[in-house]
Amino acid sequence: MATPNLDFSSDNAAGVAPEIMAALAAAASGRAGAYGADAWTEKLQRAFSDLFGRDVLVMPVVTGTAANCLALATATPSHGAMLCHRTSHVNEDECGAASVFAHGGKIVPVDGPLGKIDPSLLKAAIATMPRGVVHRSQAASVTLTQATECGTTYKLAEIAALASIAREASLCLHMDGARFGNAVASLRMKPSDITWKAGVDVLSFGATKGGAMGAEALVFFDPAQVRDAEFRRKQAGHLLSKMRYVSAQLLAYVADDLWLRLCGHANDMARRLAEGLGNLPGASLAYPVEANEIFVKLPLGVIARLKAAGARFYEWEWALAEGADSMLVRLVTAFDTRETDVEGFLAAARNH
Ligand SMILES: Cc1ncc(COP(=O)(O)O)c(C=O)c1O
């Protein structure tokens, strides 16, 4: 039996899907136009337009942070505000980059259960920024993360509710889809239904966490914004001279639904792992597991045992309350997680 790999620290710790490596190898020889004037990038526009069922404009970049920031900055002036969930990557894990890209635009966190923005709290936050009051930042954009940073997914009605608030206030609606494939595979819905048809204006479409080497795509459903975004991408250092290699990864990722197979597999492995962990004495899942991330409170003894066995995962609490006997941890599965890895992790947790 294969030795289990007990590294559940991140989907970024995973390698590259063979189909994507093969596409890179196939693109490796010969001449191609620089800065996106190549056959792969041209084909990408068609492939993503087919995927989303309408003409879209796709801009390949290489980090999710760049995709998010370029999308938000395009819609947010320096006196504007970008509303996001408190736990969002934009708010907590991008070092304020969205504000830098938006030349001072303010990041405004909004709360809500399960990693999802609460519509009434979004309305209340917008109301604190009356239009035309020069002392206040002016609400300009809303970003929601699909799948969320809690490993849950926004359902169609939840997206539509936030979109209607955004539309009413003339705000741009952005979706951080670093794990969009996990969300689509989990919800079993068409990409179009949970994006532009539900009111999303621009999407950060992630592929890196799903199995690419390093490829993200900014997808604009409103071509009117694109001219400006192209200049911003250049200024940000994300107009790649050899763009064909990012485009080739994205093309392979979406070809023949590879992305949905890779992300669907990661989701299945997460569900299996969550079931096993949830049944451990003293353990409790913090959120429903609807994508490839698991947040679970584990007894400290189990955590120590897992670490001794060489398991890797993130401890999700900065400091433990005095006398606490358990801790919230995060585990992430990926396209290459095997059943053996899940079983090995559970065996180490159970100590047999
Ligand atoms: C939800 C979410 N958005 C965006 C990102 C940013 O990706 P990158 O690290 O490529 O900048 C991440 C990365 O962890 C993420 O989890």
The ligand as an SDF file (V2000), in Angstrom:
LIG
                    3D

 16 16  0  0  0  0  0  0  0  0999 V2000
   -9.9920   32.9290   -1.2550 C   0  0  0  0  0  0  0  0  0  0  0  0
   -8.6510   33.3230   -1.7730 C   0  0  0  0  0  0  0  0  0  0  0  0
   -8.5630   34.3590   -2.6030 N   0  0  0  0  0  0  0  0  0  0  0  0
   -7.3970   34.7710   -3.1160 C   0  0  0  0  0  0  0  0  0  0  0  0
   -6.2320   34.1110   -2.8110 C   0  0  0  0  0  0  0  0  0  0  0  0
   -4.9450   34.7180   -3.3590 C   0  0  0  0  0  0  0  0  0  0  0  0
   -4.1540   33.8950   -4.0790 O   0  0  0  0  0  0  0  0  0  0  0  0
   -2.5980   34.1860   -4.2680 P   0  0  0  0  0  0  0  0  0  0  0  0
   -1.9270   33.5870   -3.0920 O   0  0  0  0  0  0  0  0  0  0  0  0
   -2.3110   33.4960   -5.5550 O   0  0  0  0  0  0  0  0  0  0  0  0
   -2.3680   35.6330   -4.3630 O   0  0  0  0  0  0  0  0  0  0  0  0
   -6.2540   33.0130   -1.9470 C   0  0  0  0  0  0  0  0  0  0  0  0
   -5.0220   32.2900   -1.5890 C   0  0  0  0  0  0  0  0  0  0  0  0
   -4.9130   31.6130   -0.6090 O   0  0  0  0  0  0  0  0  0  0  0  0
   -7.4980   32.6140   -1.3990 C   0  0  0  0  0  0  0  0  0  0  0  0
   -7.6090   31.5920   -0.5470 O   0  0  0  0  0  0  0  0  0  0  0  0
  1  2  1  0
  2  3  1  0
  2 15  2  0
  3  4  2  0
  4  5  1  0
  5  6  1  0
  5 12  2  0
  6  7  1  0
  7  8  1  0
  8  9  2  0
  8 10  1  0
  8 11  1  0
 12 13  1  0
 12 15  1  0
 13 14  2  0
 15 16  1  0
M  END
$$$$
